[in-house]
Amino acid sequence: MQITRREAASAVTSALGLAQVRAQQGERTPAGRRRETHAVWASASDAGTTVESVRSFVAQLKRAHIHAVVMNAKETNGSLYWHSKRFPQAISPRHRDFDMVANLVREGHDQGIEVHLWLCDFPESQNSAAFREHPAWAQLSPEGKLTNTEPLFNRQYNSIWMCPAQRPGYTDQWLLPMIEELASSYAIDGIHHDYVRYCGDAAPDSYCFCDYCLKQIPRHALLHWETGPNERQRVEIVRPRLEANWEATPDMLPAGWEQYDRREKADLILNGRTLPGGPPDMRYFFYDYRVDQITRFVREAWDRVKRINPRIQLSAAVFKNPIQSGRYLGQKWSDWTSWIDVFMPMNYRSHFLGDFQTYLDHLTEITARQLEWTRHEKPLCAGIFTSDLYKEEGQSGGYPPEKLKRAIDAARAAKPDGIVLFSAGSLTRQNLWTTLESVFAD
Ligand SMILES: [Zn+2]
């Protein structure tokens, strides 16, 4: 029997957790509205390091009508918040005597709340176990530098991003085994990707030019034949429009390529012309390569998790525009609907320009476009960063709960499947919980 893509998606979703099933099936509230999923991104510090602190955090989630908590389990500095048997050297010192994940799963499930574990996928840090043990797995710029040398706003970047492409490397030797360990060791409801991309927020066109990628970028696009005669096949101009002569796939690398150094190779990949006299279009293949590396990882994570437990959902925090983030970050998430169960775009105010009302207008528009980009094939929860809303209030306090309510309503106007809130920002945390107790009450 032939089933449609939508039916296939729905068959998979029927095995998922309660909140998503409700969203997918469009369960109605007594008021006749479709019930939306409520989720929060939470930091390990929110849950604390005692049984009592985890219990109290879960009770707060329950009072705020939260269906799913997305709890940080791997930090941007590489620290882990679970008792990893395969990577004990990466466990955060504060969590060596307390398995936060095991406690959160037990307490969350006692209260009917889904527990999803949030991994900051590709960043590590100078002192992290992965980088100390495997410095060659890190991404390199055309100058051979690490990402922690990059500036971002008025500070240094600090994160050392690992190369997603290298095999064997960080992806298949560190990250995927961690994901498998979580899926097989805990009764979790989901694995959540974050930082599932290149570091395009700081340096969109500078990574990765490690030795592996310098070989693989041209190979990925077959810019150079590996079989046949050694002399390079130059382009033959037989069609009137110059760019139409690409089709016979001549050798598009220049003579002497093998002798180029890292900077020269990177310059050619970014600024070269595939056809002599044509436009400087070589960088198309650089962007396509990066998109393929991230998509491959997303697919592999799905395959490995579903093999262990098909009920575990995969979700992802993604930048607001998948077409642009494909170009700048290698994150073309509109292509991931086969391997992501729930999308959580970070529609944070700091990712938009303008005043608060402009943000609200754009929040509705971008959420509607995100549902179009994913063709409604998988649930999508609009992500809002709560303390980010209070740009005008700054540090002065008086954070009106009304602004959070207006932002949630602006996202709701596009009819997403749910709302996910980034709860960080202790200044507004108390406002957040009390506001949610009323906003999410029905
Ligand atoms: Zn690389």
Residues whose N, C-alpha, C, O or C-beta is under 5 A from the ligand:
A	BS01	ZN	C163 A165 C208 F209 C210 C213
